[in-house]
Amino acid sequence: MSDTVWASLRRTFFVRYDEIRIRLARSLGSKELADDALHDTYLRLHRSDAIGVIQQPESYIFRIALNVATDKRREERRRASQAEVLASIRPQDEALDLSRELEARSEVEALKRALAELPPRRRAILIAARVDGLSHEVIAERFNISRTMVQKELRRAVSHCVERLGKSESP
């Protein structure tokens, strides 16, 4: 029985995809976040656990997508606060002069801005690879994409950050 409910939800997802996407993008204020949330929502609809009758499948799918997007935003905020902590830690025996510290803070802020400009999936892949140290295979599995796509996304993310950091240095 629950297999048919999940199959029905997947059918509703495909049939009403455009309407759900538009509504979600409007609610979230971001088409990219809506697209990422819908991708993860689709993956969540491939379950086999027991589920009761769903009276409003489109609303149920929309709520899943909103929850996914909320989780993604929380994760991004958590990552940003970790970056701030790491940026503020410095070796005890090395005293930085004020100009170097200001320059370092400026670079961190420029990197934050560059990361914020990236599409959510690309940013998450970059963080998974460079901060969390995950392998390309693990990242590919996590995002349900190929290793080649992980490599392309990483190259694009790094190129974007390098370009943005280079622009922030020029007057």
Secondary structure, 3 states (H helix, E strand, C coil): CHHHHHHHHHHHHHHCHHHHHHHHHHHHCCHHHHHHHHHHHHHHCCCCCCCCCCCCHHHHHHHHHHHHHHHHHHHHHHHHHHHHHHHHCCCCCCCCCHHHHHHHHHHHHHHHHHHHHCCHHHHHHHHHHHCCCCCHHHHHHHHCCCHHHHHHHHHHHHHHHHHHHHHHHCC
